Amino acid sequence: MSRLPDVRDDAGGVEDGLGFDEFARSRQAQLRRTAYLLCGDWHLAEDLTQTALAKLYAVWRRVRRHEAPDAYARKVLFRTFVDETRRRRWWERPGAYDFDIVAPATDPALRVTLLDALRKVPARSRAVLVLRFWEDQSVEATAAALGCSVGTVKSQTSRGLATLRRVLGDTALAVPSGGGTGRDSETGYLTAEW
């Protein structure tokens, strides 16, 4: 990432973007992984990340002084994703090929199956599921990040999980013994490390 241009502060002086540069460099990979979970394409994830970071840079002084930059960056990323899904070009997916999927060290088949199923969940529900279960955010934190009510988060979680269950159906997922993946002994639900 190249150094960002200087911007004028309220007093007419020049404020450099070094604080932002450090923040962006340290958080870019995490934001890109989260964006990938949302959109399912590494190239689009990079675009979402860059757009979110550009929006964050525009308000960096305020965010740095008055808000938590990590939470604000996630909020901007999720809102950018939801905005992009409303645009027609989002549905044109020339890069949705198998070589775009990076397999984990644990179980590639399970990961691909779960990521394919996640792509079929509507955008808003997918954003909620990623925040709740990938980012391990509470219902309240998810609501704050997406700018909606706690009830909306709960209903979107329920709808998103129902969609995942419907998409996965009776698909026999090969789950290796041990290694953090398998079925929860109490609920019987499939658990996996992504």
Secondary structure as GFF3:
##gff-version 3
##sequence-region A 1 194
A	DSSP	beta_strand	7	8	.	.	.	ID=ss1
A	DSSP	beta_strand	14	15	.	.	.	ID=ss2
A	DSSP	alpha_helix	18	39	.	.	.	ID=ss3
A	DSSP	alpha_helix	42	58	.	.	.	ID=ss4
A	DSSP	alpha_helix	60	66	.	.	.	ID=ss5
A	DSSP	alpha_helix	69	86	.	.	.	ID=ss6
A	DSSP	three_ten_helix	88	91	.	.	.	ID=ss7
A	DSSP	three_ten_helix	98	100	.	.	.	ID=ss8
A	DSSP	alpha_helix	108	119	.	.	.	ID=ss9
A	DSSP	alpha_helix	123	129	.	.	.	ID=ss10
A	DSSP	pi_helix	130	134	.	.	.	ID=ss11
A	DSSP	alpha_helix	139	146	.	.	.	ID=ss12
A	DSSP	alpha_helix	150	168	.	.	.	ID=ss13
A	DSSP	beta_strand	182	183	.	.	.	ID=ss14
A	DSSP	beta_strand	190	191	.	.	.	ID=ss15
###
